[in-house]
Amino acid sequence: MHKIAMTAGAIAVATAAMAEPADFKSADGRYTIEAIEALGRVSAPTVTPDGKTLLFGISYENLAENNSNNDLYTLDLNAKNAVPVRITDTPKSEGSAVWIEGGKRIAFLYPDADGNSQLWTMNADGTGREQASTHPGGISGFLFAPDGKQIVVIGNVKYARTAGDIYPDLPKATGRVIDDLMYKHWDEWVTEIPHPFIGVFDGKTVSGLKDIMADEPFEAPMKPFGGSESFAWSPGSKMLVYVSRKKTGMDYALSTNSDLYLYNLESETTHNLTEGMMGYDTMPAFSPDGNYLAWLSMEHDGYESDRNRLFILDCHTAVKRDLTADWDYSIDEFAWAPDAKSLYFIAPKDGVIPVFNIDVATSAIRQLTDVCADFTGLSVAGKDRVVVMRHSMLRPNEIYSITLKGKKTPELKALTDVNGPIFARLNMPTVEKRMVPTTDGKQMLTWVVYPPDFDASKKYPALLYCQGGPQQPVSQFWSYRWNLALMAANGYIVIAPNRRGLPGFGTEWNAQISKDYPGQNMQDYLSAVDNLKAESYVDADHIGATGASYGGFSVYYLAGIHNHRFAALLAHAGIFNMEMQYLETEEMWFANWDMGGAYWEKDNAAAQRTFANSPHRLVDKWDTPIMVSHGEYDYRILASQGMAAFNAAKLRGIPAEMVIYPDENHWILKPQNAVLWQRLFFRWFDKWLKPGKE
């Protein structure tokens, strides 16, 4: 393992071009909701082919307008103390920006006059903006071929029948006629699906767009999160690899089996490259020399949190090889090194998300970062340098470079400090890594976040943070809503355990939660709480628990088993009734894998154990004040789950409060709703965990 040498003064990059919102004030140094809303949100770093110039975005929330706006910046990577240069200042957001024409111009998404997202281009300094596409209904993503003359764009095609299709004399009828599953997905009724359209780019406009999956009722990329990373052009620009799960209806709902398809532009033929590989196959990328195709692959059908393996396909022999066969961790993203002899990748490991390098010939893995932080947004910037975004529980994304050339220890250098002026005025919490013994004799990494100016001679209320997913890492993550530092800044000690079912600690630890929601992972939560409450500075009578999604389920379940450990609870978007969840959710493979099967399968021991331990069956043991939050556009876990939990608490005579967001989905995204969320969150917990404070 190699520790990073932090270059002196690297963090002091100039920020004059990026003024913070003028209305933010923090004379007393308190970290507040207003501070979070004032932060610039850094995104999407990409580097010119010559490795000299960085392109990235910064967005700011506008609370009054209840929206946000993203503008683009460039940075000279080779200049000493380079100043980021703002190149757009427009009423709407520029998105998905990339370099084209060798770094002379930039392509990006921006709304047209009708509000549809289209492809635009401009010079490297932001001048000469031109709309390049006019695709009906707009596009949601794009990827240029290496020759710069061809492009694939993502456009929607009609999917479901309308009442008017069946009865043309009823064109205004709104009833949805449904005869199969997957009629809704995450936060939408599925009436359109994405398809890849290949066209020609002449330097100014895109023309001749052709749907290469015409008449196929399949998604490419896959909903709800797939984008341009689902495509890969061959170095010769004659072939395109795309990701698709070629299933519909019930088959789609029961399977995660996506494949990589190779489309030949000359013959217009398609070949399945991963047939027989049964899990998710995603993120294809050709090596720069064209000898290999790399991608991420999961082994099992129906399991979305399986270990993501890094596979390569020899394009000459068609032999596939798992480069990470002997490495027991799951990869998030990767990129080829320019010489095609190795790849860079990012993966959760031991409570953080470092950057690694893997040798193609030997599969030898080298960890490049060893800091208490997470990395994301990997972009190669030349032979021996990569650019990434770094964040932690205490700071949002900033852009860094990692340089390897001639160095035994990779050099980590800060390239941006967008939010430095704000944090310089704030008195922030501190974070501690703590190992907690579990009930089955293991050690569990638990993050503990302490209030600013923590004094061990005093007593503090505490909050247990229950992670969702259920298999998402409790790493050094940054969240604008589940902001553990903000919780600590409001006077709480935050307990964030890496309980069973989280990645970064090996396959066995990650997989334990499947088909065992109420099992060892629940005991892990209680172990973390009991370990911290033994400390003299924790007010053992005033501990709360909170979480979303599976974390919300955890809160509902803990409400029935916590044995007076908690004085207040808050659940967002949680599962309350497992039997109803099995029938209400849309991706049935998720329910089958996690719950073990259907509740009517009486001979299925795993399913029967799951449903017998549904939180709604423990309501008779509830005795703790609880707040419930849910979005009505949440089709993964319906808002009726939250309403039922609230009703149950009220009928039991338990103090309860509920907030329903009619225009939000599984997440709370709109700025004013996000602020409302934080205000209600602290109003609720302060009421029950801070004696004498209303």
Phi, psi and omega in degrees: 000139186241122177283148182271138174270113181278120183292135181297132177078003185296329183286345185272044177287152184291143182228019184299332183280355186231074181290141177284160178306134189290339187272001180275128179227142178211068183296328183265001176078010181284138175274115190232175174303319181297324177296317179299316181294336181276347186291141171281137185255106186276139183208163164052058175288135175216148190242145176299155181304331179276001176074016187260334187230135180260139174239132180205171181242153171225127177243150176234144176282142173244100186296320182296319180274350179061042178208186176222163181221132181253127174244162185255148180224154172236159180213131176284113185285342183258352180275141178286133181051045181298146179258126174300137182249122178282126183246354173226146177209080190234164183290337181241168185277136166273134182226163175055037185287137178219159175279142172226171181053043176069016180103003179280331181225170182233137173249144184200168176263139180202148182293145171273189184297336179267002180087005178272137180289126180229169175278131175235160174227160176201167176292166183297340179263007178093355179274168174067041179293133178219139174281127186256337181235154177223041185293131180305128180081353178087178178231156181246358179184168181200161174208121178282146172288157180304329180284353179072000184257348180232156185210146169248132177238156179258117177231157181269148173233154181296142182237301188270156173281145172257167177300325179293332176294325182277317181234090184302339180279002178238058186293341181259002178294138184252358181295137178265124180263116189237131179227014177203171180283176183064039176275349175221156184207119178056287183218022181213152167279130188278098176248345176222155175227153180281143175227154175272130177244125178260135179216184182251140176241121183262014182102341179233317185228155175261132181220167174065031181297130182231130178285110183280357174239031182307134179071003174267126183274042185238154180274140168202108003285176184277138172288154002261353191246355184293145180213213185294342176292352179275005182232152175211123174274142172291152181305332179274359178065019182258350181222150178231129173261134177227157180260133175206147170253098190276070179218157177225165172054228183297321179301318178296316183295337185260359190224148169249014187283086173266159181226165174260127181245132179260118179254125179266117185293328183284313182271347182057038178249157183233137181229132178280116183276340187237025179303132182094348173269117202267346181262199175295128167241120190217172171054058178291148177204120175286145173292153182305329180272357178079005183280336185226155166241125177253153176196168175262138185220132171259150188277321193255137175286134177091006184234104185281342183251025175296164178294124177279109181267151177261109181256152168231147176245124174287115186290348179264322183254348182067016178279132179260145180216134176273107181292337185250027182302328182256019183237118193266044179225165188251131186270139179267315182202162182207167175206144179286143167287151183302329181275359178064011179270348180206170176229149170264146175209164180236136183204142174295135178203120174057042171089359175225177180234091183277178173253139183230165170230138179233134181278131183293319184288320188249347186065015177292134184247134177238125176278126186264340180234144179216063180230162181277076184198165173250152177236151179202175175066053186287129178218130181280135184233053180109186188298318188231029182216139172233155177245137182219167168256140181239137174214169177211183177294343185253347182216138176283183185304133163228161185263135181230157170246150173239118182249132184250335190304124175066019184233127174292324177251117180304144182260123178259124184229130177286130178257334177229156173216056187304319186256010179304315180300327178286310183292336177296338182259003185251144174263102191267158174293178175237154183239136179236139172269124185229135177261124185246129176289139180258170184290344178253022171082019178254174176248131184242122176292126179231126174275133177240125181251122184258147178299157175303145180056039181305135181234109184295348178276353179258171176249140181232143169291161184227156176232129171273123176265122181255116185285150176267196176124287005281359187244061174245141188290142166264077181261205174275056185284154173244132176225138178281345178249309176271067186266102186294329177294322178294321176300315180294323180295340176269016171096014181250143166275124184258129181251116185234088184278145170272068184295171179306142180099011179244143181284162178107358182229022179099160185297319183298315180296318182292321188277346188303327186287335183299129182066016182212048181310316184268019188266232189300328181297327176292322176294328176297317176305311184292327177298318180296317180296314182295324179295318182282324183292344176287345179284142184295336183273358176262126177282096188297341180272355184224070177242135178245169176224141183209157178174170182232154178061241174299329174297325175292318173304316181302317180297315179298320180288315178300331179302333182261354185229000193285346175054052173069018176288328187250144178255349178198151183224152174214125182236132174244132173052040183265158174277124179254315182244107185295325179295316178292321179300321180302324183266340184270331185287170187255320181270096188292336176300325179296312180296319181294318182288314186283323182266343178097353181139194183274151183289344179273359178277086189294337179267004181265100187297319181296314180295317181296323177295318180300307187287333176292337181253023176299139181306328184293342178278353182253008185300330180296344179259358179294137178210015189238136177307137185221138173249140183238136179227142181198151175255139183282346174270011180276105179259359173281311173232107189294150180299339178299333177296313178294319180298320180295319179295317178298314180300319181298317180297315181296319180294334177276355181081019181269133176305128184211152176219147181225140171234124178249130179257106184290346184239022178238159180255225181292340178242160175257108193249328184289137187307313183290326175292326178295319177292318177302316178305309182297318180296316179292322179304307184283330175299318182293308184290324177299324181298320188258339186250353178239091184307133177088354180251128177254000000 
